[in-house]
Amino acid sequence: MSQTTDFASNLKLLCSYHKSIAEVCRRLALNRAQFNRYLSGQHKPGANTMLRICNFFGIEEFEALLPHNQFKLLVQVKPREQQPQAAPLPELSHMQRLQAAGTRELERYLGFYFEYYLSMAHPGKLLRTLVCFEKQAQQIYYQRMERMIEFPHKKVYHCRYLGMAHFLVDRIFMLDYESLTGHEISQTILFPTFKNRISQLKGLKIGVSGSGERMPICARVVYEYLGRSINMRKAFALCGLYDIDSPQIDASIRQAVRNEVAEGEWHFRARY
């Protein structure tokens, strides 16, 4: 057996320790078609390419040209460099810290809510959405589901936001994104309730309007508790746009979501 044939067999053996030949070519910055010629024994690499290949696999050039049976024994006893473990994502430790801080306090808020705020995309209209908080793997996740009817043709649009919630020093922090288009991230901060029975949670929401303007907007928001188990179909059918003075919306909610700024206030503030 010639050195070129031995080298081809040895190269195949070395490649078998990697995920794929494509990965080896990518990391070596070698053309796949040319590399296949080395594997088939049609060609032997030039001096520079041979050096790159040997350095990559951690062997000497004379070892790469050994008879294949001898090379197999060498590879079996030669310590191979371990692949470095992927570094943990920078945000992972921060998320774990937040998760540990407030999951227990949020468990009493699990269940379904109607969310109310003045629509960012339809000025002057009040938007009602359906929200569900649930616990998975020691973390509180939630979904916000929007149902819009576009007039005059009455076409129905749905949006689905997915997010995580944290309880930090007497405030509920929520961050979500629109999962169907990926075009929006929104944040909500709510006051918790200190009563035995949950009825309403109030706070502020910031996001962008769904219109072409995509204006960053802040609005007051109210969460109305529905319970741990509801008729999803009936509840979602009640979601959509309402007139601000609609009798179908409770008067206390209509008042709570108004976005006036009182005299002497320097910032747009949430209302208890």
N, C-alpha and C positions, 0 to 999 in steps of 0.2 A: 504494500500500500504506500502511495507517495505521500510526501509531506503535505501537499495541497489537500489530498483526500482526508488525511488525518486531521488537518486543521479544520476542515469543514465539519467533521464529526465532533471534534472538540468544541467548536463554536455552537453547534446545536445543543450540546450538553449544557454549556454555560447559559444559553438563552432559556433553557427549560426552568432555570431557577428564577425567572422573571415572569411577570404577568403575561406578556406577549412579546412577539418579535417587533411589533409596531412600537411598543414602549421602548425597547432597546434602541431601535433606529432613531426615535425621537430624542432620547437622552444623549445619543452619540452624535446627533445631527448628521446622520448618514442617509443617503437615498435608499429607499426600500428595495428598489429593483437591483441596485448594485450590491446591497447586502445579501439579497437572495442568491446572487452569483457566488458569493463567498460560501454560503450555506450549502450550495449544490456542488461545490468543488470545481466550478468552472474557472474561477479566478482566485488568485491569492492577493491580499491587500498589499498596497505599496507600503514603504517604510513608515511614512507618517501616519497613515490610517491604521497600520498594524499597532503602532505605539498607542494610539488613542483607544483601540479595542482592548489591548492588554491592560492599560491603566484603568479602564472602566471596570473590567472584570477582576482586577487585582491579581494579575498573574504576570510572569515574565514571558518574553517572546519565545525563548527556547522551550518553555513549558507548553505554550500554545501549539508547538510543532511536534510534540512528543507523539509516539504511537498511541492510538486511541485507548487501547486497553490499559496502558501505563498511565495515561492521562486521567482515566476514570478513577484509578486508585489514588492518584494525587489529589483530585478534587474531593474525594471522600474524606481524606485526612486533613486537607488544608482548611483552616478556619475561614469561613466566609464572613465578610463584614455585614453586620445586621443593618437592615434598613432603618433609618431614623424614624421614630414615631412622630406622627403629626402633632405639632404644637397645639395646645388647646386654644379655642377661639378666645380672643381678648375679652369679649363681653360675657363669656360663660360664668366666670366667677362672680361678676356683678349680678347677673340674673339669679344665680343660686342664692346669693345673699338676700336679694329682695324676696325671693320665694320663701325663704326661711322666716322672714320678718313678719309676714302678715297673712299667711294662708289660714290659720286657725280663726282669726277675727272675721275673715270673709265668709266662712262656712255658713253663717246664719243668713247670708244674703243670697244663697243659691236659689234658683228658681227663675220664674218668668216675670217680665216687666213690660209695660208700655213705656216707650220713651217719647217725650214731647219736646220740641223746640221749633223756633221759627225757621222755616226752610231757607237754606243758603242758596239754593238754585231757583226758588220761586218766592221772591220777596212778597211779604204780606200774607203768606200762607203758613199755617201751622202744620208741622209734619208729625205724624204718629208712626213709630216703628215698633217692632217686637224684638225684645232682647231676652236671651237665655244665659244664665250663669251656671256653670257646671264644674265639678272637680275631676281632674284627671291627673294621675301620677303626682299627687301632692301639690298640684298647681291649679289655680282658678282660671279657667278659660271662659270666654263668652262669645256669643254670636249676636250680631245686630242684623235684622232682616228688614229691608225697606220694600214697600210696594207703592209704585207710582202709576197713576192713570193719566196718560197724555191725551188731552182734549184737542180738537173735537172728535178725533177718530177713536178715542177710548182705548188706545193701545196700552197694555199693562207692562211696566218695566219692574224688574226685581234687582235689588242689590243685596249682597251678603258680605258683611264685615266680620272678620275673625280677629280676636284679640286676647290679651292677657290682662288680669287685674291684680293690683297689689294694695294692701292696707298698710299705710305708713303714717304713724302719729295722728290718728283720728281723721284721716282723709282716705278716700278710695280713689286710686289712680288707675286709669284705664287707657290702653293704647291698642289701636286696631288698624287694619288695612282692608280695602275693598278687594275681595278675593276673586271676583269675576273678571275685573279689568286690570287690577294692580295699579290704578291711577291715583289712589288717595290713601293717606294716612291721617287718622284723626285721634285726638286726645280728649278725654273727659276726666274731670275731677269732681267728685261728689262728696257732700257731707254725709257721714253715716247717721243712723238714727240711734238715739239712746233710750227709745221706748221699747217695751217688750214686744209690741206688734209693729211690723214694718208696714208702712202705708205709702209714703212718698220719700224719695231721695232727691235732693236738689244740688245744683252745681253749675259748672261752666263747661262748654264744649268748644273746641277749636278745630277747624278743618278748612277745606276749600270748597267753593261753590262748584256744583256739577255742571254748570254752564260753561260755555267756551271761555268766559272771563277768568275762571279759576282763581277768584279773589280769596285770599286768606281771610277768614271770618271767625269771630267769637260770638257765641250766643248762650243765653241762659237755657238750662235744660232741667227737666223734671222726669224722674223715673217713678212710675206708679206700679206698685207690687201687685201681681196677679195670683201668685201661689206657686207651689212646687209642681203641680200637675194641672194642665189646662187642656182645652180643646184647641189644638194648634190651628186647625183649619178655620174655625170661627174667629179666633183671635187675629189671625193674619188677614182675614177678610175685612177687619175693622181698621187696618193700617192704611195710611195714605195721607193726602193733603186735605186740610180743613180750613174754612174761613176762621179768622182769629176770634170772631164772635159767635162761632157755631155752638148751638145749644147741645150738640152731641159731645162736647168737651166740657168737663167740670169747670165751674167758674174759678175755683182756686188754682187750677192748672193754667187756665188762660191768663190769669193775673201774674202767675209766677214766671211765665216764660217771656213776658214783655221785656224789651231790652232798653228801657229808659236808663239814663244816668242822672242820679239825683244832684241837686245843686250842692256844690262843695266837694263832690267826689272827683278825685284826680285820675282814678282808674275805673275800668269796667269791672264791677265786682259781682260775685255770686250773691244770691239772696237765701237766707235760711228758710 
